Amino acid sequence: MHEATVFISQEPEELTVVLEGDWVQSAVKRLDASLQNLTCKHCHFDFSKIQDFDTHGIVLILHHLRRLENQQCTLRFTQGNAHFSKLFSMCETHFQEPPPSGKKDFFVFEYLEKSGKTVIDGGKTLSSFFSFTGELAHHISAALINPVTIRLRATLYHIQHSGAGALPIILLTSFLIGVVIAYQGATQLEKFGANIFIVEMVTISAVRELAPLLTAIVVAGRSASAYTAQIGVMKITDEVDAMRSMGFSPWDFLVLPRLFGLIISLPLLVFFADVVSVFGGMVIASTKLDISFVEFIDRIQETVPLKHLVIGFIKAPIFGAIIATIGCFRGFQIDSSTESVGKYTTISVVNTIFWVIAVDAIISVLLTEMGL
């Protein structure tokens, strides 16, 4: 092991730099400090006394050679042995210059540039989504015209995992929502002696709005992320391309079973959420307002129209279609990098929750304006 050294001598017309020893990774930091302050107009580098070397040492030499060239320094070389010359030439060919540190733009221009890029990317994504939904509508129509092509076993599998698998957390969430609504309502109604109106408050708000909405949000967090990640991993491992090359349609095997599975399972989940949330309200009404279960149920039959329950059931398949469509769409957007799996999975969950809430608000406004 020969210690790497740098000998610098000033000749009449140029500066001579002799490199000796082992120019390897372990000596790079020390050698960089030795060459850092080197400046001149004419310089002669002698590599003939370098005994051992690796790419770290040669890249360090190239870095300082480029720095001197940028300072308008004239360079002359004495090459080393054949192995050094070959590796030096290879590293010189593939050496990458550091990116120029351009002048920082005014923050307003940076903001406008980022805004423009965001708008352009959003437009491209929107165009891709319309193309995806158009093709999805075509395959749904084809499947409904020829139901034999629907993969029943795959659809039942997704009903089990996206529906039955989400049932425990949905039941717990719905019960707690019923308890919260009833408890907060009871505190206010008790002041006015209007205890009995807790029945309408809990039942209508739960079956019409909160139970379908919270069920869809829970399913969006579970299923949309799962659909995106599953399809994305299949794209990374080239399973989707292999499926196409064998003549199988990814729409029939990957998208439609998930879509039909959620459209079928969401109304069933909403039904259980309705029952449990109303039961949670009954528990609080019984313990805090002395309204028995029988009185609570009789009041529901007398004062709560069936339309509120039907509206909740109508929303459920719409939410299911939104969750499945966005989850599958984002899955097909994943590229060959594993980093994009996490990125698009997060985007998928955020998008589905936003659109579920937005569509719920639109439906509520429209139905209210229609007198329903």
C-alpha positions in Angstrom: 0.0 0.0 0.0 1.5 3.2 -1.2 0.1 6.4 0.2 -1.3 8.7 -2.4 0.5 12.1 -2.6 0.4 15.2 -4.8 3.7 17.0 -5.6 3.4 20.5 -7.1 6.4 22.3 -8.6 6.5 25.7 -10.4 8.4 25.6 -13.7 9.2 28.7 -15.7 6.3 28.4 -18.0 3.8 26.0 -16.3 2.9 24.3 -13.1 3.8 20.6 -12.8 1.6 18.3 -10.8 2.9 14.8 -10.1 0.5 12.3 -8.8 2.0 9.3 -6.9 0.8 6.3 -4.9 -2.6 4.6 -4.7 -5.4 6.8 -5.9 -8.3 4.8 -4.4 -11.5 5.5 -2.6 -10.0 5.6 0.9 -7.7 8.5 -0.1 -10.2 10.6 -2.1 -11.2 12.9 0.7 -7.6 13.8 1.6 -6.6 14.2 -2.0 -9.5 16.4 -2.8 -8.4 18.9 -0.2 -4.9 18.9 -1.7 -6.1 19.7 -5.2 -8.9 22.1 -4.2 -6.8 25.3 -4.2 -4.9 24.5 -7.4 -5.1 27.4 -9.9 -2.9 28.3 -12.8 -2.8 29.3 -16.5 -0.7 26.4 -17.7 -0.5 23.0 -16.0 1.2 19.7 -16.6 -0.3 16.6 -14.9 2.0 13.6 -14.6 0.2 10.3 -14.0 3.1 8.0 -14.7 3.9 7.4 -11.0 0.3 6.3 -10.0 0.7 2.7 -8.8 -2.9 1.7 -7.9 -6.2 3.3 -8.8 -9.9 2.9 -9.0 -12.8 4.9 -10.5 -13.1 7.0 -7.3 -9.6 8.3 -7.8 -9.9 8.9 -11.5 -13.2 10.7 -11.2 -11.6 13.0 -8.6 -8.8 13.8 -11.1 -11.4 14.4 -13.8 -13.4 16.7 -11.5 -10.4 19.0 -10.9 -9.3 18.9 -14.5 -12.7 20.1 -15.6 -12.6 22.8 -12.9 -9.2 24.0 -14.2 -10.5 24.0 -17.8 -13.5 26.1 -16.8 -10.9 28.6 -15.4 -9.3 28.8 -18.9 -6.3 26.7 -17.8 -4.2 25.0 -20.5 -3.6 21.3 -19.6 -0.9 18.9 -20.7 -0.6 15.3 -19.6 1.9 12.5 -19.1 -0.2 9.3 -19.1 0.4 6.4 -16.9 0.4 2.7 -17.7 -2.0 1.1 -20.3 -4.6 0.0 -17.6 -4.7 3.5 -16.2 -5.1 5.1 -19.6 -7.9 2.7 -20.6 -9.9 3.4 -17.4 -9.2 7.1 -17.5 -10.5 7.3 -21.1 -13.6 5.3 -20.1 -14.4 7.6 -17.1 -13.7 10.7 -19.2 -16.2 9.5 -21.8 -19.0 9.0 -19.2 -18.1 11.8 -16.9 -21.1 14.0 -16.0 -20.7 17.7 -15.4 -22.5 19.0 -12.4 -25.7 21.0 -13.3 -25.2 24.7 -13.4 -26.5 26.6 -10.4 -28.7 29.0 -12.4 -29.9 32.2 -11.0 -32.9 31.8 -8.7 -36.1 33.1 -10.2 -38.4 35.5 -8.5 -40.8 33.6 -6.3 -43.8 34.9 -8.3 -42.4 33.3 -11.5 -41.7 30.1 -9.7 -45.2 30.0 -8.3 -46.7 30.7 -11.8 -44.5 28.0 -13.3 -45.5 25.4 -10.7 -49.2 26.4 -11.2 -48.9 26.0 -14.9 -47.3 22.6 -14.6 -50.0 21.5 -12.2 -52.8 22.7 -14.6 -51.1 20.8 -17.5 -50.7 17.6 -15.5 -54.3 17.9 -14.3 -55.5 18.3 -17.8 -53.6 15.2 -18.9 -54.9 13.2 -16.0 -58.5 14.3 -16.7 -58.1 13.3 -20.3 -56.8 9.9 -19.3 -59.6 9.4 -16.8 -62.3 10.3 -19.5 -60.7 7.8 -21.8 -60.6 5.2 -19.1 -64.2 5.7 -18.1 -65.3 5.6 -21.8 -63.5 2.3 -22.3 -64.9 1.0 -19.0 -68.5 1.9 -20.1 -67.9 0.0 -23.3 -66.8 -3.2 -21.4 -69.6 -2.9 -18.9 -72.1 -2.7 -21.8 -70.5 -5.7 -23.5 -70.6 -7.7 -20.2 -74.3 -6.9 -19.6 -75.2 -7.8 -23.1 -73.3 -11.1 -22.7 -73.4 -12.0 -19.0 -71.6 -15.3 -19.6 -68.3 -13.3 -19.9 -68.7 -11.9 -16.3 -66.2 -13.7 -14.0 -68.6 -14.7 -11.3 -66.0 -16.4 -9.0 -63.7 -13.3 -9.1 -66.7 -11.0 -8.4 -67.7 -13.1 -5.4 -64.1 -13.0 -4.2 -64.1 -9.2 -4.2 -67.5 -9.1 -2.6 -66.1 -11.2 0.2 -62.9 -9.2 0.7 -64.2 -5.7 0.0 -67.6 -6.2 1.6 -67.5 -8.9 4.3 -63.9 -8.0 5.2 -64.9 -4.4 5.9 -68.0 -5.4 8.0 -66.4 -5.3 11.5 -64.9 -1.9 11.2 -68.1 -0.5 9.6 -70.3 -1.9 12.3 -68.0 -0.4 15.0 -67.9 3.0 13.2 -71.6 3.1 12.6 -72.4 2.2 16.2 -70.2 5.0 17.5 -71.7 7.5 15.0 -75.2 6.6 16.2 -74.1 7.0 19.8 -72.5 10.4 19.1 -75.5 11.8 17.2 -77.9 10.6 19.9 -75.7 11.9 22.8 -75.2 15.3 21.4 -78.8 15.6 20.3 -80.1 14.4 23.7 -78.1 17.1 25.4 -79.8 19.8 23.4 -83.3 18.4 23.1 -83.5 17.8 26.8 -83.3 21.5 27.4 -86.6 22.0 25.5 -88.4 18.9 26.7 -88.4 17.5 23.2 -86.8 14.2 24.0 -88.9 12.2 21.6 -87.5 14.0 18.6 -84.2 12.2 19.1 -85.8 9.4 17.1 -86.1 11.5 13.9 -82.7 13.1 14.4 -80.8 9.8 14.7 -82.8 7.8 12.1 -82.9 10.3 9.3 -79.3 11.6 9.7 -78.0 8.0 9.9 -79.9 6.2 7.2 -80.0 9.1 4.7 -76.5 10.6 5.0 -74.0 9.4 7.6 -74.3 5.7 7.3 -73.8 5.6 3.5 -71.1 8.3 3.6 -69.0 6.8 6.4 -69.4 3.3 4.9 -68.1 4.6 1.6 -65.2 6.4 3.2 -64.1 3.3 5.1 -64.4 1.1 2.0 -62.5 3.8 0.0 -59.6 3.6 2.5 -59.5 -0.2 2.4 -60.5 -1.1 -1.2 -59.4 1.8 -3.3 -55.8 1.5 -2.0 -55.9 -2.3 -2.4 -57.1 -2.1 -6.0 -54.5 0.5 -6.9 -51.6 -1.4 -5.3 -52.7 -4.8 -6.7 -53.0 -3.6 -10.3 -49.8 -1.5 -9.9 -47.8 -4.4 -8.8 -49.1 -6.5 -11.6 -48.0 -3.8 -14.0 -44.5 -3.7 -12.5 -44.1 -7.4 -12.7 -45.4 -7.4 -16.4 -48.4 -9.6 -15.5 -50.8 -7.1 -17.2 -48.7 -7.3 -20.5 -48.5 -11.0 -20.2 -52.3 -11.2 -19.8 -52.7 -9.1 -23.0 -50.2 -11.2 -24.9 -52.1 -14.4 -24.1 -55.4 -12.8 -25.3 -57.0 -12.1 -22.0 -58.6 -8.7 -21.4 -57.4 -6.9 -18.2 -60.8 -5.2 -18.1 -62.6 -8.6 -17.8 -60.1 -10.0 -15.3 -59.0 -7.0 -13.2 -61.5 -4.1 -13.5 -65.1 -5.5 -13.9 -65.0 -8.0 -11.0 -63.8 -5.3 -8.7 -66.4 -2.8 -10.0 -69.3 -5.3 -9.8 -68.1 -6.5 -6.4 -68.2 -3.0 -4.8 -71.5 -2.1 -6.5 -73.1 -5.2 -5.0 -71.4 -5.1 -1.6 -71.9 -1.4 -0.8 -75.7 -1.5 -0.4 -75.4 -4.6 1.9 -72.8 -2.8 4.0 -75.0 0.3 4.2 -77.9 -1.8 5.4 -75.9 -3.1 8.3 -74.5 0.4 9.0 -78.1 1.7 9.1 -79.2 -0.9 11.6 -76.2 -0.5 13.9 -76.2 3.3 13.9 -79.9 3.4 14.7 -79.3 0.8 17.5 -76.5 3.0 18.9 -79.0 5.9 19.0 -81.6 3.7 20.7 -79.0 2.8 23.4 -78.4 6.4 24.3 -82.1 7.3 24.0 -82.9 4.5 26.5 -80.2 5.4 29.0 -80.2 9.2 28.8 -83.8 10.1 27.8 -85.8 7.2 29.1 -87.1 6.3 25.7 -87.5 2.5 25.5 -86.5 0.4 22.5 -90.2 -0.3 21.7 -91.1 3.4 21.8 -88.1 4.2 19.6 -89.1 1.7 17.0 -92.8 2.7 17.1 -91.8 6.4 16.6 -89.7 5.4 13.6 -92.6 3.6 12.0 -94.9 6.6 12.6 -92.8 9.6 11.7 -89.8 8.5 9.5 -90.7 8.1 5.8 -89.3 5.1 3.9 -87.8 7.5 1.3 -84.8 8.3 3.6 -83.8 4.7 3.7 -84.2 4.3 -0.1 -82.1 7.4 -0.8 -79.3 5.9 1.3 -79.5 2.7 -0.7 -79.5 4.6 -4.0 -76.3 6.4 -3.0 -74.4 3.1 -2.1 -73.9 1.6 -5.5 -72.9 5.1 -6.9 -70.2 5.3 -4.2 -69.1 1.8 -5.0 -68.7 2.6 -8.7 -66.7 5.7 -7.8 -64.4 3.9 -5.5 -63.7 1.0 -7.9 -63.3 3.2 -10.9 -60.8 5.6 -9.3 -58.9 2.7 -7.6 -58.4 0.8 -10.9 -57.6 3.9 -12.9 -54.8 4.9 -10.5 -53.5 1.4 -10.5 -53.1 1.5 -14.3 -51.2 4.8 -14.0 -48.4 3.2 -11.9 -45.2 2.9 -13.9 -42.2 0.6 -13.5 -40.9 2.1 -10.3 -41.9 0.8 -6.9 -42.0 4.4 -5.6 -45.0 5.1 -7.8 -47.0 2.4 -6.0 -47.0 4.4 -2.8 -47.6 7.6 -4.6 -50.6 6.5 -6.6 -52.1 4.5 -3.7 -52.1 7.6 -1.6 -53.6 9.7 -4.5 -56.2 7.0 -5.1 -57.5 7.1 -1.5 -57.5 10.9 -1.4 -59.4 11.1 -4.8 -62.0 8.5 -3.8 -62.8 10.1 -0.4 -63.0 13.6 -2.0 -65.3 12.4 -4.9 -67.5 10.4 -2.5 -68.1 13.5 -0.3 -68.5 15.7 -3.4 -71.1 13.4 -5.0 -72.9 13.0 -1.7 -73.2 16.8 -1.4 -74.4 17.1 -5.0 -77.1 14.4 -4.5 -78.2 15.9 -1.2 -78.7 19.3 -2.8 -80.5 18.0 -5.8 -82.9 15.8 -3.8 -83.6 18.7 -1.4 -84.4 21.0 -4.3 -86.7 18.3 -5.7 -88.5 18.1 -2.4 -87.2 14.7 -1.4 
